[in-house]
Amino acid sequence: MTMNEQRRAAARTFFAACAWLLCASLAPAQPPSETHRLNSEAVALAQRQQYEAAYEKITEAYHRSGGDATIRDNRIQIGSALASRWASQDKPREAIDLLESLRPLGGPQQDQVLRQLAITCNNYGVFLGERERYEEADRVCNRATDLAHTLGDEDLLRQVNQVRSRMLTAWGQQWLLGGKGETAKVKLLEALR
């Protein structure tokens, strides 16, 4: 190829690139991607406190996005709001399951999710203890204690330990009234600890 042919080829390439850029800039704007549409709809639904529908949409958007950080954070916020609603509607088990599903997402809101999960477990433990479902209450209270310990939050740890201690004391008293002194002793010593 001669020097003139090289220049003409370079000029053609340059003009073709300019023509493509010009056409691209004049083309009508493309509609937002399905992922961003779902994200926007989810945020709008959450602002209207329609958390169930919002969580469905944001979960789909998150899966489609391949883990987009903004969509992940929106999913955590909407999921946390939905879990709060469920906990206040006497659906603590559903709230706990939802919060547990948010934990693997990570992100800067991880401690907030852990704290909400610990508090929800603690409150559910109180609910179960009041209904004398002590074995289940003990498991849930243990979970709250583990979460508070993981967070390193001494105030929260003290609160959940107090709840567990009261529940173990009531459970020990139930064993004592049932004539099971040794089992009662174990539960009461655990409550003191």
Secondary structure by P-SEA (a helix, b strand, c coil): ccaaaaaaaaaaaaaaaaaaaaaaaacccccccaaaaaaaaaaaaaaacaaaaaaaaaaaaaaaacccaaaaaaaaaaaaaaaaaaaaacaaaaaaaaaaaaccccccaaaaaaaaaaaaaaaaaaaaaaacccaaaaaaaaaaaaaaaaaccaaaaaaaaaaaaaaaaaaaaaaaaacaaaaaaaaaaaaac
